[in-house]
Amino acid sequence: MAAGGEQQQAHRPGAYKQKNKLHKHGKHRTKGEIGRENKGRVAVMALTKKQRREVKKMDRRNKANQLRRNKKDSVLTEKRKLGSRDGPPHLVVVIALHSGVDAGAVTKILRGEGVGGVVHEDQGVTGAKDSFGLVLPRFKQRFIFFRPDTADLHSLLDVAKIADSLVFVLESTEGWDSYGDYCLSCLFTQGLPSHALVCQGVADLAVKKRTESRRALLRLLESHFPEPRLFSVNSEQDATLLLRHLSAQKQRRLGFRSRRSHLLAQRATYIPNTSQDGTGLGTLSVSGYIRGCPLQVNRLVHITGHGDFQLSQIDAPADPLPIVTAAPRPVKPGRDVEMTDSGDGDRKGDVRVLMKADPEKRESLQAEAEVDPMDGEQTWPTEAELEEAEEARKNRRVMRVPKGTSDYQASWIIDDAEQEEDDHDVDSCDDDDDEDGMMEDEMDGDNESQDAGSECASEGDDDDGEEEEEEEEISSTGHTGADQKYDEGIDEAEEGEGLRRYREARADEMFPDEVDTPLDVPAKTRFQKFRGLKSFRSSPWDPLENLPLDYSRIYQFQNFERMRRRILAEAANEEEGAMVGWYVTLHILDVPPSVMESFQTGKPLVLVSLLPHEQKMSVMHMLVRQHPSNTEPIKSKEDLVFQCGFRRFRASAIFSQHTSADKHKMERFLRPDAPTVMSVYAPITFPTTGVLVFKQRDNGMQDLVATGTLLSCDPQRVVLKRIVLSGHPFKINRRSAVVRYMFFNRDDILWFKPVELRTKWGRRGHIKEALGTHGHMKCVFDNQLRSQDTVLMNLYKRVYPHWTYDPYVPAPLPWVKREQPPALCDIDME
């Protein structure tokens, strides 16, 4: 207290005193408390971009793990079912790849008692020369072995399509011969299932040479089979090891068969129709195990090599190849007799009807669309259409065109007013060119051979006559005995046809698409279906213009890829019908007796259930490459044999380039150095599937000429045939030139005047005017021509395949290796 008794005044804060925010203790929650209360639940809107990205990444990873786990489980389930009690028996096909090996010796050892199996000789394929069933109670597996006739290529390929495993029997030193290599090429392209390699003949070698022989054979196998493993089946113990490998090896999934239900006929009966309709058809009952996916009774079935048919019903007889590990117990009422009954399925009490076809839901056999001849007739136009036509008539630009020209062709013709402006500009340049231009003399015969190939016919005939006389003089000389013996096996007609093909292929390679302008027929008449394109890549071409009559018989999808994905997805999720592994009997309607006759001769009978729309005709495109073994030229529109998936047919294909553009150039010959697209009229097949192309000789043999895959189904794929008219520069100025030998009259020059010209040296130009009446014309180019240059004109027209589809292909004769023909460069083009 201050002196004098005065009291001290307290401090009063001013206006600028700092005021701190009070701490609200106990009125908020920490981050840990919030996390514990939410228990991991978070609000999506409250997440940051980084958090959302992390959550999406975790979700994608979890989804991928789930899909991987489900796929792995499905593959394991399918593998465990194969050959087990709940699945179809393991179908094994034994194939000999060398003429010096005996595949029957391998199947004989597999039948031995020391293998530990129960052999069912009557449960193989009826009629086959070497087919039997084998049950191994120790492995709880069952097998069906089938040994086809390797000389019959069709039977070999058909049974390999549905086989679970292939056993290749190899020779100890060479492995396979030329025919074995030919069969391997076909099998690899078609789709090779799981396989095993058996070496025969190693035991006959000396002990010191066995290891060396196996090493040499393994080096040979590495070019065809990755990580090969050889088996020697010389004893029953070796046979047991082979069976264990077949039952446990990884199964290769082939897309064209896994998406379709298929069956190998083990038994078949044929009942002719009782009605006197004169067709000679009947009902074929086929028994076998269902493979691939469930079989629908309302779907169509295709018998390879015989056609498409309908089903009437599906029966379920007793399983003829059960796995019995103990004595059979009495069957309780209501239980399935198939799991315990060990008898055969011929007893009628064991057969029950699984399902019958519904006539309303059953798919139709109609392959072609109904053609309405009145579909293209014009109806009476409406008032709106009349008004539009009147406005279009008033606004239409009138121009003079040749008689018979369509509106589409008239759009390429240059108007007179536009041409006058171009001519005025060009004339000013041509006057200067004429003043200091150079005059070229007529080219001699050597230079004329470098242009379009226009040759004097009389001179060519004289030269050919002289050559024929020389050939006759040479052939009239005496032959030695060896020469006469060599000539006995040569067909002169076939040799002459081959020489003609080689000359055509060589000419097309040297002068692609070049043709000679005819002298006796006007060019505008000869090439009236062709038109010019300013740019092959960007110029429009209507895919619906001037379609042939055959296009009214085919079907077309609005979006083929979308339809393919939808149908394959539905087939993968199918859970109705006769399930995989069931032993069933299919009743097939209206089957010709030739099918049963073929089965009785021992040929395999393969049935496949068709997907929706696969019986309908359309334009199919196949991407192929020429096979290395084929050296003969294959011309477009030749009659070829196609094997596409389960189908085999004959058809005439057109070849075209494989590009991503909307127009594709036609190829006259199958190119050996580039992939080629073959287009044919054929039933629809959904990719993916392998394609084999054969060419049938005159003697009945079939040679493999190309292999590839199915590309798409697209009738609107535009394939253009190009022809090139060539001319020779007669007089050359600075920017203009007088060209001859392209046309031979004035009217043709005026008709093709709007089409652009080009040269082999890269110059571009157009026709300015006709000179005289003998086909000389004045042309203007973007630069001066060279004297050795050739003037070209490209013309195009759309081409379509020929309707020569034939589903019945005769069996080929035994394969014989052909002699290698001479190379193209060794053939005299004169």
Buried (B, 14 or more C-beta within 10 A) or exposed (E): EEEEEEEEEEEEEEEEEEEEEEEEEEEEEEEEEEEEEEEEEEEEEEEEEEEEEEEEEEEEEEEEEEEEEEEEEEEEEBBEBBBBBBBBBBBBBBBBBBEEBEBBBBBEBBBBEEBBBBBBEEBBBBBBEBBBBBBBBEBEBBBBBBBBBBEBBBBBBBBBBBBBBBBBBBBBBBBBBEBBBBBBBBBEBBBBBBBBBBBBBBEEBEEEEBEEBBEBBBEBBEEBBEEBEBBBBBEBEBBBEBBBBBBEBEBEEBBBBBBBBBBBBBBBEBEEBEEEEEEEBBBBBBBBBBBBBBBBBBBBBBBBBBBBBBBBBBBBBBBBBBBEEEEEEEEEEEEEEBEBBEEBBEEEEBEEEBBBBEEEEBBEEEBBBEEEEEEEEEEEEEEEEEEEEEEEEEEEEEEEEEEEBEEEBBEBBEEEEEBEEEBEEBEEBBEEBEEEBEEBEEBEEEEBEBBBBBEEEEEEEEEEEEEEEEEEEEEEEEEEEEEEEEEEEEEEEEEEEBBEBBBBBBBBBEBEBBBEBEEEEBBBEBBEEBBBBEEBEEEEBEBEEEEEEBBBBBBBBEEBEEBBEEBBEEBEEBEEBBBBBBBBBBBBBBBBEEBBEBBEEBBBBBBBBBBBBBBBBBBBBBBBBBBEBBBBBBBBBBEBBBBBBBBBBBBBBBBBBBEEEEBBBBBBBBBBEEBBBBBBBBBBBBBBBBBBBBBBBEEEBBBBBBBBBBBBBBBEBBBBBBBBBBBBBBBBBBBBBBBBBBBBBBBBBBBBBBBBBBBBEEBEBBBBEBBEEEBBBBBBBEEBBEEEBBBBBBBBBBBBBBBBBEBEBEEBBEBEEEEEBEEBEEBEEE
